[in-house]
Amino acid sequence: MFLAGHSSSFPTLGVERLLDFYSELGFDAISLGAERYGEITDPEALGRRADRCHIPIYSMELPPLELASSAPSRRRAALDTAQRLIEFAAALSCRAVVVYPREECTRKMLVSFYRFSESIMMLEKRCGALGLILVVGVRARSLIGTTALQVRALDGIRSVNVGALYDQAALTVARAEDYRTALAALRPFIRLCYCRDTRSLGARAIWCTLGRGKIPWTEILAELKRLHYSGFLTYIHTSCQRRPIEQARREVESAVAFLRTQVGSRPPAGEQPPAPQQREDRVE
């Protein structure tokens, strides 16, 4: 497995500085959060620089969008925004784009799911044309707030260009599925995995360094290996946002060391990360 650092972990560092900084910390790539778009004036130049630094921008998050809106104009605007950002990701030489619904879970879920799935199929065509994988994320209290809802949304989309983000911390904080249930359900769909840890299990998350919280990452990583997952683990260190940068750096170095003991040493400089894994046929 390969390791990526999420851009939100060090919000005071510019994206270009993060390329060098994350390479020094031992990451293989960067995952770009939606909060960073405004900093980038020339995505193609940044993508080339990232490749020269041997730390590509592997994935990019879209902001939560109204992809299931009942208002046609709002849904069309969300699709236009998503397609524009997908092209932005392609210019950065990304391999995957993460998408979240903005809508909350309501009684009209069935109709919302239909609209969301229809939007995903429309975006999938653009991603496929640009060589990108579209990854559906989970977001607490939203239309896709649990693993079961992720699977429900993805099950009807028969495309190798669409998959799921596995984010156990989001599930744990929302008191949704445990890791065994989540991984068993998501196995045919997983394209990307987010790694973060928390000391609390309720809505008021107390984030901490990976391996020091309530989430059993040793067991989760062992299960991912058993399932032959060989893609990216994206580490998000939320508490960095409230720490002096040197203290945050030490905490992230500790997390990277923990992950390396679980998944293996860093690959040689210049070795290309794999494309997101192809989706398996679902076996009932």
N, C-alpha and C positions, 0 to 999 in steps of 0.2 A: 504494500500500500504506500501511497505518496501522501505527503503532508502539505497543506496549504494554510497560510495565515490570513485571517479575515481583516479587511481594511479598517473595520470599526474598532478594533482593539487599541489602536493608537491614533485617535482622532486629531491630535495636534501635529502629526507628521504628514507632510504632503505625499501624494502617491509616488512621485519619483524617488523621494527619500526612502519610502517603504520598500522599494525594490531592493536597495542595498541592505537596508536594515533587516528585512525578513530573510534575506540570503545569509546574513551574518548569524541570525538566530537558528538557522538550520532548516528552514522551510524549503520546499521544492517549488512552490508556486504561491500566488496570491488569489484570494477570492475578493472581488470588489463589491462593496455595499452600495446601495442606492444613494447614500449620502455623499458620495464622492464624484458624481457626474460633473458637477459645476466646476471642479478643479481642472478638468481635462479639456484642453482646447484642440489638441491634435491627437485623436485616438490611434491613428495608424503609426505615428512617430513613437508614441508611448509603447505600443505593442512591439515595435521593432527593438526599442531599448530594453524592454523586459526580456525579449529573446536573447539579446546580447548578454544580459546579466544572468542568463540561464535560470531565470525565475519567472516563468510566464504568468500572465493574468489568466488563470484557468477558468474561472466562472464569474458571473456577474449577476447580482440580484436586481430584480425590478422592484419598484415600490408596490405596495398593495394596490391593486387596480380594480375598478368596478366591472369586472369581466362577466358578472352574472346580473348586472343591473336590469331591472324591468323597464327602464327608460331607454329607448333605442339610441337617443342622441348621446347619453352618458356612456352607454356600452360601446358605441362607435368611437367616442373620444378615447376610452380606455384602450381599445384595440389599436387605434392610431398611435397612442403613446407607446404601447408595448412594441409595435412593429418598428417604430423609430429607434427605440432602445435596443432591440435585437440587432438592428443594423449597426448601431454603435458598438455593441459587443463583438460583432464580426470584425469590425475595423480594428478592435483591440486584439484580435486573434484568439478570443475566448473559445472554449470548447463547449461550455454549458451555460444556460441562462435559467435562473431560478425565478419562478412566478408564484405570487400569492393572491388569493381573492381578498378584496376589501370588505365584501358583504359579510354580515353576521349570520349565524344560524337562525332560521325562522321556521314558522309552520309551513311556509310555502317552499320548503327545501327541494322537493322533487322538481319543481319548475326551475328553481335557481340552478340546480345541478345540471339540468338540460342546457340552460344558457351558458353555464361555465364550461361544460364539456364542448359545446359548439365553438366557444371562443378559443379553447385550447387547440381544437382541431384546425382552426383557421391560422393560429400562430405557429402550429407545428409545421405547416407547409412552408412558411417563410424560414423557419429554423432549418428545416431539411435542405432547402435550396442554398443556404449559407453554410452548411456543414456544422450546425449547432444541435445540441440536445436540449429540449425544453424539460425542465425539472419542476414538478409541482411541490411546493413546500407546505408545511403545516403551520397554522397560526391560531393561537388560543381564541376561542369563542367566535371564530369565523366559520364560514361555510365549509372550510377544510380545517377543522380543529382537532381531529383525531386521526389515527392511522386508519381506522375503519372507514372514515369519510374520504381519506386519500384513495384507498383502494376502490371505494364506490365510484369516485370520479374517474379513476384511471381504467377501471375494468372494461368500460365500453369503448376505449380509445385504442384501437389496434394499430399502433405505430411504433417502430423501433426508435423513433426520434423523441418519444415522450416517456418520462419516468418519474420517480419519486425521490424527494429529499428525505433522508432519515435523520430526525432531530430528536433524540431521546430526551434532552433537557427540556425542550418545549413540551413534550408529552408529559414528563414528570411534573413540571410546574403546574400544568393544567390538570393534574391527577387523571390523566388518560391512561393508555395502555402501558404495561411494563415492557421491558426490552424483549422478553421471550415472545410475548404476544405480538408486539410490533414487528419484529424481524420475521416471524413466521408469516405474517400477513403481507409484508412488503417485499419478501424475497424476490418475486418475479420482476419487481419494479425499481429497485434501488439503483440510482445513478450517482448519488452523492451523499456524504455523511457529515453532519455538523457535530463537533465535539466541544462541549462546555460542561461545567459542573456547578452544582449549587448545594449549599448546606441546608436549605429548607425545601419542603415539598408542597407548600401552598402557593397562593397567588403572589405573595410578597417574596420573591426570590432573593436569596442572599448568595450572589455568585462568588465563586472561589476558584483557585487553581485546579486544573484537571487532576483527578486522582485523589483529591482531598475532601470531596463532598459526598453526597448521598447516592450519586449515580454509580453503579458498579461497572466502571469502564474496563477493568481487566476482563470481566466476564463478557461484556459486550464485544470487545475487540476479538476475543477468542471465538465468539460465535460468528462474527463477520468473516473471520478466516475459515471457519468450518463451512460457511456458506459460499466460500471461494470468491468473496468480494475482494477485488484488487484495485479498486479505484481510489479516489481522494478522501482523506479525512481533513476537513476544514476546521481549524481550531479558532474559537472565539473566546477571547479573554475579556469579558465585560468589565471586570473590576479594574482593568487598566485605566479606564476613563477617569478614575478617581485616585490614581496613584502617581507619585513622581515617576518620571520616565525610567530612571535607573532601577527603581524598585519593581516597576512593571516588567522591565526587561528580565530581571532575575526570575520573576514568577513565570514568565513565558518560557524562558530557558528550561526551567524545571518541568513545565508541561511537555515541551518538546522531548526532553530526555525521557520522561515517562512514556510517551508515545513510541519513541524509538525502541525502548526495551520491549514493547509489545509487538511492534510490526516490523522491526528490522532497521538496519543502518541506512543512512542517506545514500541514494544512488549516485553513481559517478557524475561529475559535472558534465552537462551537455546531453545526458540521457533524456530522451523525450518522455514526458508523462504519457500514460495511455489515454486513448479516447475513452469517454464514458462507456461503461459496459453495455453491451447489447441486451435488450430486454429479453427475458426468457418467456417461453410459452407458459401460461399459467396452468398448473396441474391441480385439479380439484381432488 
